[in-house]
Every structure is written in structure tokens, then in C-alpha cells.
């Protein structure tokens, strides 16, 4: 057995889906990748399972019985930072912003291909590994102090006007990537590569949605849109 397969078997992925056929199909596909899949059929059970299993990744449907996926995601990520790939039934930007605001790191709209689902899972898991390495290497990295906004890469903490701002792991990585190059324009494709580890430009809407979520938490003036190109971080004027 090669080392990559061994690493794959160490991954635990929690699938939260109340439609049995789809839940089984996803779990079987994850298992085929060498990962360990566990299934929960409602939000309340998902919260308990996440705290017990401490999964590496959660695939979370939005529409669930007992407790919906948004509330379940909020409760899980409040206890322990865990990457969440949210499944939505509607391709509505507002719904996706709400999902990202609840703590999701990425989203897919039903129906979806299993091939894309696996690709998204692999990208999220790679980002988790990379974040651990970056955190270790960032122990001596200076704090990004912009006055009212302070970003601590080592502790992965953001404060605005002295108050801690809760960001998902993806939102934090996106903010740090932009803030390390103030006023420099980064294309959506570059951000996909740096933050999501994607090279497929079809995911640029994911960048836009996360930027909107960041603006909701930090204010609209800190991230400038360069139409047709990408985004730039604008330090706050105190």
C-alpha cells in the first residue's frame, strides 16, 4: 500500500444528508477514495457526531430535519474549526452567502457530479494540511496591524476595533492573502490558486461569494473590486 493511500485512509468525512440514496452514494464514493465515511441524517445528530468523531471534513446539506444545516454548521464550527462543504438545493447567491456566513468553507448546488464533489473535498483537505504548515511557519511572522484591523497569522485571529471577528478558515486565508499585499490587485484565478488550491476558473463565483461574506463581517470598504479582474485589500483609514 502506498503512502498516499495510507494518508487517505486517515481521513474521516462526515456526510450529513437526509436523502438515503444520495447519502449512501456519497459515502460509497468517499470510501472508494480511501477515506472513512460516516453518515448522519439530521442536523442534531450531525452536531453530536462531529464532536465525537472530530472529522477532517463535513459534507453538509442545508435542508435537514430536526435542525437545518445552517444551524448545525454554526454549532459545529463554534466548538471546533472544521472545513464544511455545504450542499444547497438552489443556485441562489443569497442562500450561498448565508451558508458561508454560517461557517461553510465551500458550497455545491444540487444536482452535482461525484467527480466534482471529490475534487472539492480533495482541495479542502489539501488546504487543511497547508494551513497547518503555514501556521507552524507563521509563528515568527509579524502581525498585520492596520490600526483598527489587526490580523495575527500565527494565532489565526482577526480583531476589528478591538473586537474579535469570527471568520471561517477559508475567509481567514482569503483575508490574509489579500492583506499581505495591500492595494495590490489579485485576480480571481490567482485567489483560487492561492486560497482554494484550484486551477479551474469556473470557481470564480466562489471567490465572489466569500468576498461578500468578508465584507459583511469587516465592512464593504476594505476589499475593493477591480471589475473584470479581481480584488484588492484597502487598509482601513483610522
N, C-alpha and C positions, 0 to 999 in steps of 0.2 A: 504493500500500500504506500503510495507516495505521500510526501509531506503535505501537499495541498489538500489531498483528500482527508488527511488527519485533521488539518485545521478546519475543514468544512464540517466534520462530524462534531467539533466542539461548539458549533453554533446552535443556539436554541432560539427558535422563532415561534412566537405565539400568534396564532391565526384566530381572529375574533370575527366570526361570521355566522349569522343565524340561518342561512340557507344551507342545509346539509350537503346537497350535491356539490355546491361551489366550495364549501369548506373542505370537503374530502378531496376534491380535485386539487385545490391549492396545497393541502398538506402532502398529498402524494407527489406533487411536482417538487416541493421543497425537499422531501425525503430523497427523491431521485438525485438532487444536487449534493447529497451527503450531509444535509442539515437535519437537526432534530426538530420535528414539528409537533406543537401542542395546539389543541383547538378549544375555544370557548364559544358558547353560543349566545351569550348576552353580556351586557356591559358590566354588571355587578360581579359576575363570575370572572370576567377578564381582569378586573382590578385585583381580586384575590389571587388569581393565577399569576399575574405579573409580579406581585410582591413575593410570592413563594418561589417561582421559577427563576426570577431575575433574568428574563430573556435578553438576548442580544439585539432583537428586533421584534416589533409588533406590527402585524398587518391588521388594521382596524377598520371595520365597516362603520359607516356613520349611523345608519338606521338599524338599531338593535332593540330588542325587548328589555324590560326591566330598567335599564339605564342606557341612554344612547351613547354612541361612540365618542361624541364630543366631551361629555361629562366624564366618561371613563378615561379618556386621554388626559384630561385635566388632573384627575386624581392620581393617575399613574405617574405622570411626569413631575407632579409636585413632590412625590415621595422619592423618586429616583430618575435621573435623566436617562431616558431610553428613546432611541430613534423609533418613530412611528410613521408607517406608510398608511395613509388613510384612503379608503375606498369610498367613492361618492357615486350616487346614482345619477346626479345631474351635473352637466358640464356648465355650471354657473359660477362665475368668478366670485360672487359674493359668498357662496357656500364654501368655496375653497379658502377664502380669506378667513372665514370663521373657523374653519378647520385648522389652518395654520396658527391662528390666534389661540386655539385650544391646546397647542403644543405639538401638532403634527409637523414632521420634517419634510414630507413629500405627500403627494396625492396621485391617485389614478381614478379615471372615470370609467364606470361600468358601461358597456362590456369592454374587457381588455384582453390582450393576448397574454398567455402564460409566459411567453418568451420575454415580453417587456416587463412583466412582473418580476421575473427572476433577475433581469438586468438592473431594475431599480433596487432590488434587495442587495445585490452584489455591490452596487455603488454606495448604498447607505452603510453597509458593513465595512467597506474599504475606508469610508470617511471616519467611522468609529475608530478603526485601527490608526489611521493617520492622525486623528485628534489626540490620541494617547501619546503618540510620538511627539507631536507638536507641543503638547502640554509639558512633556518632560524636557524638551529642548527650550521651552519658553521660560524656564524657571528664573533665568537671569535676564530675560527680555524686559526692557523698561516699560513702565506703564504708559499707555497712551492718554495723556492728560490734555484735554481740550477745554479746561475750565469747568463749565457746568456739566460736561460729559467726560467721564473717566472710564477707560477700558483697561482692565487688568488681564492680559492674555494668559498669564500663568494660572491665575485663580479662576479664569473664565467668568469674571464678574463685571457687570456694567452698572454704573450709577449715573443718574441724571438729577442734577440739583440736590445731590446728597442722598437720593433715594435709589435703592436697588431696583433695577429693571429686570423683570423675568423674561429671558429670551430662550427660545428653543436652541438646541445645539447648532442647527442649520442657520438660524438667524444670527447667532453669535459669530459663527465662522464667516458669514457674509459681511457683517459689520466690520469685523477685524480686517478682512481682505480689502474692503474699501478704505477703511480708516488708516491703514498703513501707507496709503498713497493719497493723501489729502488733495482734493481738487483735480486729481488725475482721472481721466475718463477710462473706465474699464468696460469693454464690450460685454454684451450678454454671453457671447460664446466663451470669452475668457473667464467670466464668473462661473459659468457652468463647469469649465475645466478645473478651476481652482477650488471651488466650494463643493460641487456635486460629483466631481471626477467623471463628468460626462464629456463626450466629444460630439454628441448628436445635437445639432442646433434646434431640433424640434422641441427641445425642452425649455426654450427661452421664455415661454409663458410662466414656467415655474419660477424663474428669476423675478419676473414682474410681480408675481403674487407675493413672494417673500419680501420684496422691497416694499410693497404696500403694507404688509404686516409690520415691518420695521418702522415705517413712517407712522403707523397708528400708535406705536409704543414710544417713539422718540420725537415725534413731530415731523411735519412734512418738509421742513426746510433743510434738514441735514443730508438728504440724499437727492441730488439734482439729476433730473432726467435729461439726457442728451438724445433728442429724438432721432430714431433710426440708427443709433449707435449703442448706447448703454447708459451707465450711471457713474456719478462722481460723488465722493463724500465731501460735504461742505462743513468745516468745523463751525460750531455754534459761535455766534457773536455775543459775548457777555458784556 
